[in-house]
């Protein structure tokens, strides 16, 4: 497992090469989910501790705007991006 700074460097390198991972919609069970939980569910990060760090470092955006609140509530249609990887929230409710 890479450290957050090493992962960030890899993501920046991927973006510089024009590489991005576009994820399909990621289904959630409820009407909303916290940002930190969603990052793990979508397999964009590996742990809650990593989520806390990448969010605090300003590496995560929601709907095109940098988000620094791990508890931000996401709803159906929200798009989360981290290091060129993107996932969209899809509510099954």
N, C-alpha and C positions, 0 to 999 in steps of 0.2 A: 504494500500500500504506500502510495506517495504522500508526502507532506502536502499541506494545502498550498504552500508557495510553489512546490514542484508541479502540482496539478495545475495551478494558475498559469505557470510558464508553458505547460503543454497545451492548455486551451488557447493561450495567446498565439502560440506557434501554429496551431490548427487554423485559427482565424486568419493569420497572415498568409497561409497557403490556400485560403479560400475554402477550407474544409468546414463543414458544419453537419451536425446530426440533427435532423428534423424528426422529432418523435411524433407519432400519431397522438390522438387524444388519449389522455390517461384518465380512466374512469375512477370516480370517487363514490363512496357509499352515501354520504350525506350531502346536504346542499352546499357546504363549505368545508374547507380544510386549511390548516395553518401552513404557511409557506415552508417552514422547516420540515414538516411532515410530508408535504408534497414532493420536495426535492428527493427525499428518501424513496417514496412510493414510485416516483418516475425513474428511479435509478440514475439520477443526475449526480448524486453524491453517495457516499457509503455509510455515513453515520450522522447522528444528531450533532455530535461535536464538530464534525466537518461542516455541517450546515450552518452552525452558529458562526464559525470562522469566516466562511465565504460570504455570508450575508453581511457580517460586520465589516468585512473588507470592501464592501461595495461591488462585489463581483456578480451579483444577481440582479436581474431586472424583471419587472412585472409589467406587462403591456407597454414595453419600451422605456420604462422609467426605473432607475436604480432604486432598489428597496433595501432598507437596512433594518427592518423589523421582522424578526423571525416569526412572530406571532401574527403577521398580516394574514387576514382571512381571504382566501381565494375562492372564487365562485366559477360556475360554469362559463366557459369561454375565455377565462383569463389565460394569458400566454406567459410562461416563465422561461427565461433565457439565462444560461450560464455558460460562458466560454464557448459560444457558438452552438451549443446544444439547446434545443427548444422543446418544450412540452406544453400541451394545452390541456387545461382542466375540463373534464367532461363529467357532469353530474348525471347519475343514473336515476335521481329522484324525479 
